[in-house]
Amino acid sequence: MIIESSASDVIYTAVISGVPANFLRPILEQMGITEEMWKKTVEVDFGNELIANDEAKAWKTIWSAGQGIIKIGDSLKISILVARSKKEFKVVIETHGKLLAQFN
């Protein structure tokens, strides 16, 4: 699922799973989780204080945003992503090979 979002759409909260993590505001709101709820301070508990229920589960119906979510600026076809990854991998290998050659 692709969701248009900005930095203000990434919510850092522990009330979903008991562990502080980044979640996307649109998904939280879709699950009925309000700003008042996600701003609540909770102890890491894994059960008693969490707002998640049978319908709202962390990483099942409420996706974590991940640490690099704001840096993602495009949504590529897999074939383009694989080609880019292969090219970048080759550059890294060549660079490391040159560095290693200095020590031979």
N, CA, C and O atoms as a MOPAC input file, in Angstrom:
PM7 MOZYME 1SCF
protein

 N      0.84900 1    -1.17100 1     0.00000 1
 C      0.00000 1     0.00000 1     0.00000 1
 C      0.89500 1     1.23400 1     0.00000 1
 O      1.81100 1     1.33600 1     0.81600 1
 N      0.63800 1     2.16700 1    -0.90500 1
 C      1.38100 1     3.41800 1    -0.97800 1
 C      0.52200 1     4.50800 1    -0.33800 1
 O     -0.64800 1     4.67400 1    -0.68400 1
 N      1.11300 1     5.23900 1     0.58900 1
 C      0.40100 1     6.32700 1     1.25500 1
 C      1.23200 1     7.58800 1     1.10200 1
 O      2.40900 1     7.60400 1     1.46100 1
 N      0.63500 1     8.63600 1     0.57900 1
 C      1.31600 1     9.91700 1     0.50100 1
 C      1.42100 1    10.45800 1     1.92100 1
 O      0.41600 1    10.56300 1     2.62400 1
 N      2.63000 1    10.79900 1     2.34300 1
 C      2.79300 1    11.30400 1     3.70500 1
 C      3.94900 1    12.27700 1     3.76100 1
 O      4.75000 1    12.37800 1     2.83200 1
 N      4.01900 1    12.98600 1     4.86500 1
 C      5.10600 1    13.92800 1     5.10900 1
 C      5.66600 1    13.64300 1     6.49400 1
 O      5.19700 1    12.74800 1     7.19700 1
 N      6.67800 1    14.42000 1     6.87500 1
 C      7.29200 1    14.21500 1     8.19400 1
 C      6.26300 1    14.33100 1     9.31300 1
 O      6.36300 1    13.63000 1    10.32000 1
 N      5.27700 1    15.20700 1     9.14900 1
 C      4.27700 1    15.38100 1    10.20000 1
 C      3.30900 1    14.19600 1    10.28300 1
 O      2.52700 1    14.10200 1    11.22800 1
 N      3.35900 1    13.29700 1     9.30100 1
 C      2.50100 1    12.12000 1     9.29700 1
 C      3.14500 1    10.91400 1     9.98600 1
 O      2.52000 1     9.85800 1    10.09500 1
 N      4.37300 1    11.06200 1    10.44500 1
 C      5.05500 1     9.97400 1    11.14500 1
 C      4.91500 1    10.21900 1    12.64100 1
 O      5.40400 1    11.21900 1    13.16600 1
 N      4.24800 1     9.30100 1    13.31600 1
 C      3.94400 1     9.43100 1    14.73200 1
 C      4.78500 1     8.42700 1    15.51800 1
 O      4.73100 1     7.22500 1    15.25700 1
 N      5.55900 1     8.92500 1    16.47800 1
 C      6.39000 1     8.07800 1    17.33400 1
 C      5.62500 1     7.85300 1    18.63400 1
 O      5.40000 1     8.79100 1    19.39900 1
 N      5.23000 1     6.61700 1    18.87800 1
 C      4.41300 1     6.30900 1    20.04600 1
 C      4.63800 1     4.88300 1    20.51100 1
 O      5.01300 1     4.01300 1    19.72500 1
 N      4.40700 1     4.65200 1    21.79400 1
 C      4.51600 1     3.30400 1    22.35800 1
 C      3.14400 1     2.68300 1    22.60800 1
 O      3.06600 1     1.51700 1    22.99400 1
 N      2.06700 1     3.42800 1    22.39900 1
 C      0.74900 1     2.91900 1    22.78400 1
 C      0.21100 1     1.83700 1    21.85700 1
 O     -0.78700 1     1.19800 1    22.18800 1
 N      0.83500 1     1.61700 1    20.72100 1
 C      0.34200 1     0.59100 1    19.80200 1
 C      0.81600 1    -0.79100 1    20.22400 1
 O      0.02500 1    -1.73200 1    20.29800 1
 N      2.10700 1    -0.90800 1    20.50100 1
 C      2.67800 1    -2.22900 1    20.78000 1
 C      3.35700 1    -2.33500 1    22.14200 1
 O      3.72700 1    -3.43000 1    22.56400 1
 N      3.52200 1    -1.21800 1    22.82700 1
 C      4.26000 1    -1.22500 1    24.08300 1
 C      5.71600 1    -0.84600 1    23.89000 1
 O      6.43300 1    -0.59900 1    24.86000 1
 N      6.15400 1    -0.80100 1    22.64300 1
 C      7.51900 1    -0.41400 1    22.29600 1
 C      7.43900 1     0.84400 1    21.43800 1
 O      6.69400 1     0.86100 1    20.45900 1
 N      8.18500 1     1.90000 1    21.77600 1
 C      8.14700 1     3.10200 1    20.94400 1
 C      8.54700 1     2.78500 1    19.50100 1
 O      9.57000 1     2.14500 1    19.26100 1
 N      7.74500 1     3.23100 1    18.55900 1
 C      8.00200 1     2.99000 1    17.14000 1
 C      7.31900 1     4.08400 1    16.32900 1
 O      6.45000 1     4.79200 1    16.83800 1
 N      7.70900 1     4.21600 1    15.08600 1
 C      7.08700 1     5.16600 1    14.16900 1
 C      5.90600 1     4.50600 1    13.46900 1
 O      6.00600 1     3.37500 1    12.99300 1
 N      4.79600 1     5.21700 1    13.41200 1
 C      3.61200 1     4.75500 1    12.69900 1
 C      3.08200 1     5.88800 1    11.83900 1
 O      3.34300 1     7.05700 1    12.12500 1
 N      2.34300 1     5.56000 1    10.79200 1
 C      1.79300 1     6.57000 1     9.89700 1
 C      0.45400 1     7.07900 1    10.41000 1
 O     -0.45300 1     6.30100 1    10.70700 1
 N      0.34700 1     8.40300 1    10.50900 1
 C     -0.87400 1     9.06200 1    10.99100 1
 C     -2.12900 1     8.58100 1    10.25500 1
 O     -3.11900 1     8.26000 1    10.91200 1
 N     -2.12800 1     8.51600 1     8.90100 1
 C     -3.35900 1     8.09200 1     8.22300 1
 C     -3.84700 1     6.71000 1     8.65300 1
 O     -5.05300 1     6.48000 1     8.74700 1
 N     -2.91500 1     5.78900 1     8.91500 1
 C     -3.31300 1     4.44800 1     9.34300 1
 C     -3.86000 1     4.48400 1    10.76700 1
 O     -4.86700 1     3.84200 1    11.06700 1
 N     -3.19200 1     5.23900 1    11.64600 1
 C     -3.69500 1     5.36900 1    13.02200 1
 C     -5.11100 1     5.92700 1    13.01600 1
 O     -6.00100 1     5.40400 1    13.68700 1
 N     -5.31000 1     6.99900 1    12.25000 1
 C     -6.64200 1     7.62400 1    12.19300 1
 C     -7.67200 1     6.67300 1    11.59600 1
 O     -8.81900 1     6.63300 1    12.04300 1
 N     -7.26200 1     5.90900 1    10.58500 1
 C     -8.16900 1     4.94200 1     9.96700 1
 C     -8.62500 1     3.89000 1    10.97400 1
 O     -9.74900 1     3.39600 1    10.89400 1
 N     -7.75800 1     3.55100 1    11.91600 1
 C     -8.08500 1     2.56900 1    12.94600 1
 C     -8.78100 1     3.20200 1    14.15100 1
 O     -9.06000 1     2.51400 1    15.13300 1
 N     -9.06400 1     4.50900 1    14.08300 1
 C     -9.77100 1     5.18000 1    15.16600 1
 C     -8.86900 1     5.60100 1    16.32000 1
 O     -9.35200 1     5.90600 1    17.41100 1
 N     -7.57700 1     5.61800 1    16.08500 1
 C     -6.62600 1     6.01200 1    17.12600 1
 C     -6.37000 1     7.50800 1    16.99200 1
 O     -5.82600 1     7.96900 1    15.98900 1
 N     -6.76400 1     8.24900 1    18.00100 1
 C     -6.70600 1     9.70200 1    17.96900 1
 C     -5.37100 1    10.23600 1    18.47700 1
 O     -4.58600 1     9.50600 1    19.08200 1
 N     -5.12700 1    11.51500 1    18.22300 1
 C     -3.90700 1    12.16100 1    18.70000 1
 C     -3.81800 1    12.07100 1    20.22300 1
 O     -2.73800 1    11.84600 1    20.77000 1
 N     -4.92300 1    12.24100 1    20.89200 1
 C     -4.94000 1    12.13100 1    22.36000 1
 C     -4.46800 1    10.74600 1    22.80400 1
 O     -3.75300 1    10.61800 1    23.79800 1
 N     -4.86600 1     9.72000 1    22.06800 1
 C     -4.48000 1     8.35500 1    22.41200 1
 C     -2.99500 1     8.11400 1    22.15100 1
 O     -2.30900 1     7.54700 1    23.00200 1
 N     -2.47800 1     8.53800 1    20.97400 1
 C     -1.08100 1     8.23600 1    20.64900 1
 C     -0.08800 1     9.08600 1    21.42100 1
 O      1.09400 1     8.74900 1    21.48800 1
 N     -0.55500 1    10.19400 1    22.00800 1
 C      0.33300 1    11.01700 1    22.83100 1
 C      0.42100 1    10.51800 1    24.27100 1
 O      1.23700 1    11.00700 1    25.05200 1
 N     -0.41000 1     9.55300 1    24.61600 1
 C     -0.42000 1     8.99900 1    25.96700 1
 C      0.93200 1     8.33100 1    26.25400 1
 O      1.48600 1     7.64700 1    25.39400 1
 N      1.44300 1     8.52900 1    27.43600 1
 C      2.69300 1     7.90500 1    27.86300 1
 C      2.36600 1     6.57000 1    28.51100 1
 O      1.52000 1     6.48500 1    29.40100 1
 N      3.04900 1     5.53100 1    28.05000 1
 C      2.83700 1     4.20500 1    28.64100 1
 C      4.17800 1     3.57400 1    28.97600 1
 O      5.19800 1     3.86800 1    28.35300 1
 N      4.15000 1     2.71000 1    29.96300 1
 C      5.31000 1     1.89500 1    30.30200 1
 C      5.35600 1     0.73900 1    29.30200 1
 O      4.31600 1     0.32800 1    28.78500 1
 N      6.52900 1     0.22000 1    29.03000 1
 C      6.61800 1    -0.96200 1    28.18600 1
 C      6.00500 1    -2.10700 1    28.98000 1
 O      6.53800 1    -2.52200 1    30.00900 1
 N      4.89100 1    -2.60400 1    28.49200 1
 C      4.04900 1    -3.49500 1    29.26900 1
 C      3.63900 1    -4.73100 1    28.46400 1
 O      3.50600 1    -5.81300 1    29.03500 1
 N      3.44100 1    -4.59600 1    27.18600 1
 C      3.01800 1    -5.68000 1    26.29900 1
 C      1.66000 1    -6.27100 1    26.66800 1
 O      1.48000 1    -7.48800 1    26.61900 1
 N      0.72200 1    -5.43400 1    27.03000 1
 C     -0.59600 1    -6.00500 1    27.22700 1
 C     -1.61200 1    -5.19500 1    27.96300 1
 O     -2.74400 1    -5.09300 1    27.48900 1
 N     -1.29500 1    -4.61500 1    29.08000 1
 C     -2.32900 1    -4.01300 1    29.91100 1
 C     -2.70700 1    -2.59200 1    29.51100 1
 O     -3.88000 1    -2.23400 1    29.62000 1
 N     -1.77100 1    -1.77100 1    29.05600 1
 C     -2.04100 1    -0.35900 1    28.78900 1
 C     -2.21000 1    -0.03200 1    27.31000 1
 O     -2.43600 1     1.12800 1    26.96700 1
 N     -2.10900 1    -1.00600 1    26.43900 1
 C     -2.09000 1    -0.73500 1    25.01000 1
 C     -3.47900 1    -0.44600 1    24.47300 1
 O     -4.48300 1    -0.93600 1    24.99100 1
 N     -3.51300 1     0.37000 1    23.40800 1
 C     -4.80500 1     0.69700 1    22.80600 1
 C     -5.17600 1    -0.25500 1    21.68000 1
 O     -6.31400 1    -0.24500 1    21.21000 1
 N     -4.22800 1    -1.07500 1    21.24300 1
 C     -4.51600 1    -2.02600 1    20.17500 1
 C     -5.53200 1    -3.06400 1    20.66800 1
 O     -5.53300 1    -3.45800 1    21.83400 1
 N     -6.38300 1    -3.48500 1    19.75500 1
 C     -7.37900 1    -4.50000 1    20.07600 1
 C     -7.37900 1    -5.54600 1    18.95900 1
 O     -6.41400 1    -5.62000 1    18.19800 1
 N     -8.42300 1    -6.34600 1    18.84500 1
 C     -8.45000 1    -7.39100 1    17.82600 1
 C     -8.37400 1    -6.83500 1    16.40800 1
 O     -7.82300 1    -7.49100 1    15.52500 1
 N     -8.91700 1    -5.63700 1    16.17000 1
 C     -8.88600 1    -5.05000 1    14.83600 1
 C     -7.66000 1    -4.18100 1    14.60700 1
 O     -7.19900 1    -4.05700 1    13.47200 1
 N     -7.12900 1    -3.58200 1    15.65100 1
 C     -5.98100 1    -2.68100 1    15.53000 1
 C     -4.75600 1    -3.33200 1    16.14600 1
 O     -4.53100 1    -3.23500 1    17.35200 1
 N     -3.97300 1    -3.99200 1    15.32100 1
 C     -2.77800 1    -4.69300 1    15.79400 1
 C     -1.53800 1    -4.10900 1    15.12300 1
 O     -1.50900 1    -3.89400 1    13.91100 1
 N     -0.50500 1    -3.85400 1    15.94600 1
 C      0.75100 1    -3.35200 1    15.41100 1
 C      1.30900 1    -4.32400 1    14.38400 1
 O      1.31600 1    -5.53600 1    14.60200 1
 N      1.76900 1    -3.79500 1    13.28300 1
 C      2.40900 1    -4.52100 1    12.18700 1
 C      1.48400 1    -5.49100 1    11.47100 1
 O      1.93400 1    -6.24200 1    10.60600 1
 N      0.20000 1    -5.49000 1    11.81200 1
 C     -0.76400 1    -6.28900 1    11.06400 1
 C     -1.73800 1    -5.35000 1    10.37000 1
 O     -1.84200 1    -5.35900 1     9.14300 1
 N     -2.44900 1    -4.54400 1    11.14200 1
 C     -3.35700 1    -3.55700 1    10.56000 1
 C     -2.82800 1    -2.14300 1    10.71600 1
 O     -3.28800 1    -1.23000 1    10.03000 1
 N     -1.87100 1    -1.95000 1    11.60700 1
 C     -1.22200 1    -0.64400 1    11.78200 1
 C      0.24400 1    -0.84300 1    11.44900 1
 O      0.99600 1    -1.45300 1    12.20800 1
 N      0.63300 1    -0.31800 1    10.29900 1
 C      1.99200 1    -0.54200 1     9.82800 1
 C      2.95500 1     0.43400 1    10.46900 1
 O      2.65600 1     1.61700 1    10.62800 1
 N      4.10900 1    -0.07900 1    10.83100 1
 C      5.18900 1     0.77000 1    11.32200 1
 C      5.73900 1     1.57300 1    10.14900 1
 O      5.80500 1     1.07700 1     9.02500 1
 N      6.13300 1     2.81700 1    10.41700 1
 C      6.63900 1     3.67500 1     9.35700 1
 C      8.11200 1     3.42400 1     9.07200 1
 O      8.58500 1     3.77200 1     7.99000 1
 N      8.84300 1     2.84100 1     9.98900 1
 C     10.26100 1     2.60500 1     9.77200 1
 C     11.09600 1     3.85600 1     9.97300 1
 O     10.57600 1     4.97100 1     9.93800 1
 N     12.37400 1     3.67300 1    10.18000 1
 C     13.24700 1     4.79700 1    10.49600 1
 C     13.52200 1     5.69100 1     9.29400 1
 O     13.77100 1     6.88200 1     9.47800 1
 N     13.48800 1     5.17000 1     8.07800 1
 C     13.84100 1     5.96500 1     6.90600 1
 C     12.66600 1     6.40300 1     6.06300 1
 O     12.84900 1     6.79300 1     4.91000 1
 N     11.46700 1     6.35000 1     6.60700 1
 C     10.25900 1     6.61100 1     5.81500 1
 C     10.24800 1     7.98200 1     5.15900 1
 O      9.74400 1     8.11700 1     4.04400 1
 N     10.78000 1     8.98700 1     5.80600 1
 C     10.74400 1    10.34400 1     5.26600 1
 C     11.67500 1    10.48700 1     4.07400 1
 O     11.44800 1    11.34600 1     3.22200 1
 N     12.70700 1     9.67600 1     3.99100 1
 C     13.68300 1     9.75700 1     2.90300 1
 C     13.19000 1     9.09700 1     1.61600 1
 O     13.82300 1     9.25900 1     0.57200 1
 N     12.09100 1     8.36600 1     1.65800 1
 C     11.55900 1     7.71300 1     0.46600 1
 C     10.80200 1     8.74300 1    -0.34800 1
 O      9.82800 1     9.33300 1     0.12000 1
 N     11.26600 1     8.95400 1    -1.58600 1
 C     10.63800 1     9.97000 1    -2.42200 1
 C      9.97800 1     9.42500 1    -3.66800 1
 O      9.38500 1    10.18300 1    -4.43400 1
 N     10.07100 1     8.10100 1    -3.89000 1
 C      9.48200 1     7.54000 1    -5.09500 1
 C      9.02800 1     6.10700 1    -4.83800 1
 O      9.34900 1     5.51000 1    -3.81000 1
 N      8.29100 1     5.58400 1    -5.77200 1
 C      7.82600 1     4.20800 1    -5.70600 1
 C      8.17000 1     3.56600 1    -7.03900 1
 O      7.47900 1     3.77800 1    -8.03600 1
 N      9.23700 1     2.78000 1    -7.05300 1
 C      9.77100 1     2.24000 1    -8.29600 1
 C      9.20500 1     0.87200 1    -8.63800 1
 O      8.75700 1     0.12400 1    -7.76800 1
 N      9.23800 1     0.56400 1    -9.94000 1
 C      8.94400 1    -0.79600 1   -10.36800 1
 C     10.06700 1    -1.68000 1    -9.85400 1
 O     11.20800 1    -1.23500 1    -9.73100 1
 N      9.74700 1    -2.92000 1    -9.55600 1
 C     10.73800 1    -3.85900 1    -9.03600 1
 C     11.91300 1    -4.00300 1    -9.99700 1
 O     13.06100 1    -4.05700 1    -9.55600 1
 N     11.65200 1    -4.06500 1   -11.29600 1
 C     12.74000 1    -4.24400 1   -12.27000 1
 C     13.73400 1    -3.08200 1   -12.20900 1
 O     14.93900 1    -3.29600 1   -12.34100 1
 N     13.24900 1    -1.87600 1   -12.01200 1
 C     14.12300 1    -0.70300 1   -11.90400 1
 C     14.89400 1    -0.74900 1   -10.59000 1
 O     16.08900 1    -0.45300 1   -10.55100 1
 N     14.21100 1    -1.11800 1    -9.52700 1
 C     14.86100 1    -1.20400 1    -8.22000 1
 C     15.96400 1    -2.26100 1    -8.21200 1
 O     17.03800 1    -2.03100 1    -7.65500 1
 N     15.70800 1    -3.41400 1    -8.82400 1
 C     16.70700 1    -4.47900 1    -8.90000 1
 C     17.90100 1    -4.02600 1    -9.73400 1
 O     19.04700 1    -4.25000 1    -9.34500 1
 N     17.64500 1    -3.39300 1   -10.87800 1
 C     18.74200 1    -2.90100 1   -11.72600 1
 C     19.59000 1    -1.87800 1   -10.97000 1
 O     20.81800 1    -1.91700 1   -11.04200 1
 N     18.94300 1    -0.96800 1   -10.24900 1
 C     19.66200 1     0.03800 1    -9.46800 1
 C     20.48900 1    -0.62800 1    -8.36300 1
 O     21.64100 1    -0.25800 1    -8.13700 1
 N     19.89800 1    -1.60500 1    -7.68100 1
 C     20.60600 1    -2.29500 1    -6.60100 1
 C     21.82300 1    -3.04100 1    -7.13500 1
 O     22.88200 1    -3.02000 1    -6.50700 1
 N     21.68600 1    -3.70500 1    -8.29200 1
 C     22.81700 1    -4.42300 1    -8.88900 1
 C     23.94300 1    -3.45500 1    -9.24200 1
 O     25.11400 1    -3.73900 1    -8.99000 1
 N     23.58800 1    -2.31800 1    -9.82200 1
 C     24.58200 1    -1.31400 1   -10.20700 1
 C     25.30000 1    -0.77700 1    -8.96500 1
 O     26.52500 1    -0.66200 1    -8.95700 1
 N     24.53700 1    -0.44700 1    -7.91800 1
 C     25.13200 1     0.06700 1    -6.68700 1
 C     26.00500 1    -0.99300 1    -6.01800 1
 O     27.05200 1    -0.66600 1    -5.45900 1
 N     25.59000 1    -2.25100 1    -6.06700 1
 C     26.37800 1    -3.33700 1    -5.49200 1
 C     27.72600 1    -3.45600 1    -6.20200 1
 O     28.76300 1    -3.60500 1    -5.55600 1
 N     27.70600 1    -3.39100 1    -7.53700 1
 C     28.95000 1    -3.48000 1    -8.31000 1
 C     29.89400 1    -2.32900 1    -7.95700 1
 O     31.10200 1    -2.53600 1    -7.84100 1
 N     29.36200 1    -1.13400 1    -7.78900 1
 C     30.19300 1     0.01800 1    -7.42000 1
 C     30.83800 1    -0.21500 1    -6.06000 1
 O     32.02000 1     0.07400 1    -5.87700 1
 N     30.07100 1    -0.73400 1    -5.10700 1
 C     30.60500 1    -0.99900 1    -3.77300 1
 C     31.70900 1    -2.04900 1    -3.84000 1
 O     32.75800 1    -1.87800 1    -3.21900 1
 N     31.49200 1    -3.12100 1    -4.57700 1
 C     32.49400 1    -4.18600 1    -4.70400 1
 C     33.77000 1    -3.63200 1    -5.34200 1
 O     34.86800 1    -3.91400 1    -4.86400 1
 N     33.63900 1    -2.85000 1    -6.41100 1
 C     34.81100 1    -2.25700 1    -7.06800 1
 C     35.55900 1    -1.33100 1    -6.11100 1
 O     36.78900 1    -1.36100 1    -6.05500 1
 N     34.83300 1    -0.51900 1    -5.36700 1
 C     35.45000 1     0.40800 1    -4.40900 1
 C     36.20100 1    -0.35900 1    -3.32800 1
 O     37.32700 1    -0.00900 1    -2.97400 1
 N     35.57200 1    -1.40200 1    -2.81000 1
 C     36.23600 1    -2.21100 1    -1.77200 1
 C     37.45800 1    -2.93400 1    -2.33300 1
 O     38.47100 1    -3.07300 1    -1.64700 1
 N     37.36000 1    -3.39600 1    -3.58500 1
 C     38.48800 1    -4.06200 1    -4.22800 1
 C     39.68600 1    -3.12200 1    -4.34200 1
 O     40.82300 1    -3.53500 1    -4.11400 1
 N     39.43900 1    -1.86700 1    -4.69200 1
 C     40.50600 1    -0.87900 1    -4.79800 1
 C     41.12300 1    -0.60400 1    -3.43300 1
 O     42.34000 1    -0.45900 1    -3.31800 1
 N     40.30000 1    -0.53300 1    -2.41200 1
 C     40.80500 1    -0.30400 1    -1.06300 1
 C     41.66100 1    -1.47900 1    -0.60200 1
 O     42.73600 1    -1.28200 1    -0.03400 1
 N     41.18400 1    -2.70300 1    -0.84600 1
 C     41.93000 1    -3.89700 1    -0.45400 1
 C     43.24900 1    -4.00200 1    -1.19700 1
 O     44.24900 1    -4.44000 1    -0.62800 1
 N     43.26300 1    -3.60100 1    -2.46700 1
 C     44.48800 1    -3.67300 1    -3.27200 1
 C     45.59800 1    -2.81000 1    -2.69800 1
 O     46.77600 1    -3.08900 1    -2.91800 1
 N     45.23700 1    -1.77300 1    -1.96900 1
 C     46.24400 1    -0.90400 1    -1.36100 1
 C     47.04800 1    -1.64300 1    -0.29200 1
 O     48.16000 1    -1.22800 1     0.03200 1
 N     46.51300 1    -2.71700 1     0.25500 1
 C     47.15800 1    -3.43300 1     1.33800 1
 C     47.85000 1    -4.71100 1     0.89300 1
 O     48.35800 1    -5.45600 1     1.73100 1
 N     47.88100 1    -4.98000 1    -0.40200 1
 C     48.55200 1    -6.17700 1    -0.91300 1
 C     50.01100 1    -5.90700 1    -1.19600 1
 O     50.73100 1    -6.80500 1    -1.63300 1

